[in-house]
Amino acid sequence: MLIISHKSKKEFTDFLDFKKIKYLKTIDNPNLDKRISDHPDLSIFKLDDKNLIVDKNVYDYYKKNLKNINVIRGDEALGKYPYDAIYNIVKFKKFYIHNDFTEKHIKLFFQEKNIKHLFVKQGYTRCSMLVFNENLMTSDMGIFKKLKNILPITLLKEEKIPLDGFDKGFLGGCFGKIDEKTLLFNGNIERLNSYDIIKNIVDKEKLNLLYPDTNLLDTGSLIWI
């Protein structure tokens, strides 16, 4: 099951239907800015394959609709940055990458699992990164500089990704993994300035790429359950 924004383009949902990928559309989080209140990665974080933590304001909806995973009631995100980004975290191997405003249940889970915090200033960490099996990618120079000597990370070129009501969005908000070998984008990444860079890492890791032939749109990171 893939969790996607309820603002996803019809071309994307038609593509998922064609590929027989089941999906659940989000509902708006009432605490968040209406322009981004639909984004999965601002209300939900997947701890592991068995546990999902969800903002308490939308908990009932996901508890009702997701049957094969333990849905945990989390703290509420608030409207102003960085408090709207408490779920927007990257977990990569034995690290989690975020600022200091990580949701407390998630932070406790990481501490118990000995998953170490790598601090970056960017609160929208998940939106700002592509997370593959063995590599990370970002166009955020602050993230890149902080992580380049610690983790395998590649710097991408700047892109003009549309985001409802904003000057531009994030490439990570168009992306998710649907299994260990398959990466999914909600639009055609061949149109990106960084396509060749991304494709090189995809080929290096021997991953599969899925995307419809439509323009990318930042509707929040795709979450596979």
N, C-alpha and C positions, 0 to 999 in steps of 0.2 A: 504494500500500500504506500502510495506517495502522497504526502501532504503538500498541496499547492495553494497559492492565493486564489481567492474567489474572483480576483480581477484578471486572472490569466486569460490570454487571448484564446478565442475559439479555435484558431489554427493550432495552438498548442494542445488543447484538450482533444481536438480531433486526431492529432498525431498520437497522443497517449491511447486513445480508443483504438486506433489502427494497430498500434503495437501491443494491444491487450495489456496495458499497464493500468492497474486499478489506482484510483486516486480519491482523495477526500479534499474538498475545498475548505479553506479556512472560514471562520467568522471573524468579524471585526472585534478587536480588543477595545472596549470603550474608554480605556485610560490613555490610549495612544492617539497621536495626530491622525486625523481621518485619512490623510494621504498615504500613510504607511501602516494603518491599523490592521490591514489584511495580511501583512507579511508573516509567514510561518516562523521565521527565525527571530522575531521580536516577542513571541509568546511561548515558544516551545524549544526545548533542548533535549536531544536524545543522549541519555547517559551511556547506554549500551544497548545490546539487542533485546534486553528484557525490560528496560525501564526508560520511561519518558517523563520528563518533568514539564508541567504546563502552568502558565500563569493562572491564578485562582479565578480570575474574571472570565476565563473561557474554559475552565476545567471541565465543567459538566458536559459540554458539547463533545469534547474529545474522549472523555470517559465513556460516554454513551456510544460513540461511533468507532472506537478502536478496541477491538476485543482480544487481540493476541499479544498485548503488551501491557505491562503494569504502568498505569497513568498516575503520576504523583502530583498532588496539589502543591504548586510553588508560590512564591511571593509575587506580588503584583508589580509589573513594570509601570513606571510613571511617565507622564507626557513629555517631560523635558530631558534632553540629552545631558548627561550620559545615562540617566535613570530609565530611559526607554530601551536601553541596549543591554540589560542585565542577562538576557538569554543569548546574545549574539556573540557566541564564543567558538573558537576553534579548538578541537581536541586533535592532537597529532602524536601518535605513539605514546610516550610517557610524559607528555607535556600538555598543558592547556594554555592558550594564548589569548590574552584579554587585558583590559585595564583593571583598576581596583574595584569595580562596581559589579562584580560577578554575583549572581543570585546565590543566596547563602546555602541553600540545600545542594546546589551544584558544587559550590566550593567545598563543602563538607565531604561530598562524595569523592571528589578528587583527592582530598587530603587522606581519606581512608584507603584509597587505592594507590597512594604514593605517586600520584600524577602531579608533576611539579608545575608551578606557575611561571610562565614567561611573560613579563609585563611589557605591554606596548601602550602607547598613549591613545591609540585609536579605539573607541568604544565599539564601533561597528566592525569588529574584527572579522566575523564570519562573512559579512557582505564584501569585505575588502580582499578576500583570499579565495583561491582555488585550492582545494585540498584533495590531492591524489593519494595513492597508497604510499608512495615513497618520496614524493616531492610536494612542495608548496609553491604557489605563484601569487604575486601581488603587483599592483601598480602603485601601491602606497610606499613612498620612499622611507617614511619613518619606520614602518614595519620591516621593510627590507633591510635597512641599516641595522636594526636591532637584532634580527635573526640570522643574518647572512653568515656569521661565524659560528652559529650554533646548530642550525638545521639546513637541510638542502632546500633552498628557496631561490626562485628565479624572478627577476624583475621584468614585469610586462610593460608595454607601452600604454600611454593614456588612451582611454576610449571614451566615446560620447554615448553612454548607455542611458536611454530614456528612463525616467522615474517620475511618476505622477506628481505634478506640482512642484518639482525641483529642477534646478538647472541640469543636473546629471545624476545618474545612479551609479551602482557598483556592478561589476561583472559577476562577483560572487553571488549577487542576488538574482542571478539568472541560471544557477547551477546547482547540481546535486549528484551524488552517487546513488545508483539504484541496486548495485550489488558490488562485489569486490573487483569486478572486471569491467564494469560499464559506467560511463560518465554521461550525464544527461544535461543538455542546455535547452532553454526554452525558445531558442532562435538559432539562426544560422551563424555559427562562429567563423565561417570562412570569410565573412565580411569584416572581421576585426583586424586592426593594425597588428595585433599580436598572434594572429592565427598560426603562422609558421612556428613561432616559439612554443605555443601550446601543443601543436601537432607533434613537434619533435619530442616533447616529454611524454605525450600519450604513446607514441610509437616506442619510445625507450622502455616504458613500463608495460608495453604490450596490452594496452587497454582498448576497450571499444568505445566509440563515440556515437551518441544518438542526439539528433536535433532536427527540428522541423525547418523547412525553408521559409522562415518568416523572420522579421526583425526581432532582435533581442529586446527584452523589457525587464527592468528590475522590479520584480514582484516579491522579492525575498527568497532566500535560499530554499531549495527543494529538500524536503526531509523524508527519507525512506524509512519506513517502519517494517 
